[in-house]
């Protein structure tokens, strides 16, 4: 079963767990399973256009934006990582 790494700001949805298992063969199916097990995930990750701009999702080391998006394949041994985008920089 794929393991999903949960970023700190979303751990309130998973009883503070940093990793959870999820079922599915695509990223979209994984997100739907997370929503069933931990309500609130879908709204934090997706909007009407798909994956929110400030959220990055990786299957292994590959950003799903460069794969097939929500249709990206996930194998049972894969690790899926949810990574919030970090903004910032220097004013110097």
N, C-alpha and C positions, 0 to 999 in steps of 0.2 A: 504494500500500500504506500503511495507517495507520502512523503513528509513535507509539511509546509512550515517554513520559518516565518514566525510572526514578529513584526517590528514592535518595539516597546509601546508606542502610542495605541496599538490595537490589542494589546494583551488584556485589556479590561474585558474584551469579548471572549477570551479563552481562559478565564480564571487564572490569569497571570502566567500561562504556559508560553514558552518561547518557541515551541514546536508542537504541531498537532498532525495527526494523520488524517487523510481525506481520501475518498474514493472518486474515481473518474479517470477517463482516458484522454481528456483534453483540459486545458486550463479553465475553460468555461464550466465544465462539469465539476471540476475541483471547487470553483467558487460557489456553485450551487450547493454542493455538499457542505461546504463551510457555512453557508447561510442557514442550512437546515440544522446543523449541529451547534452553531454559534450565531444566532440572529444578529444582524447588523453589518455583517461582512460585505454583502453585496453593495449596499449604499456607500460604504467607505471606499470601495474599490472601483465601482462602475458608475457611469452617468449615461445619458441617452446616446452618446456617441461611442461608448465602449469603456476601455480602461481610462480612468481619470488622468489628466495630464501630469499631476503631481505624484503619481504612483507608478513605480516600475515593478514589473513582475518578471522573474527569471525562472527558466527551467534549466537546472544545472547552472552553467555560466552564460546561457544565451538569453538575451532580452527578447520577450515574446513579440515586441514591436518589429523585430527583424526576422521573426519566424512567421507564424500564421495567426498572430494575435490570440484571441480567445479560443481559436480552433487548434492552437499548438498542441501537439501530441505530448502526453505525459505517460511515462512508463511506471510500473509499480515500484521500481527502484530509484526513481528520480526524486530530487529535492527541488521543491518550488519555493522561491524566496520572494517575499513581498518587501519592497524597499521604497520608503517614501523619498521623493526627490528632495534634495537639500538645496536651498537657495542661499545666497550670501555672497560675500566678496569684501573687498576692501575699498574704502572711500579714499584711500591715500593716493 
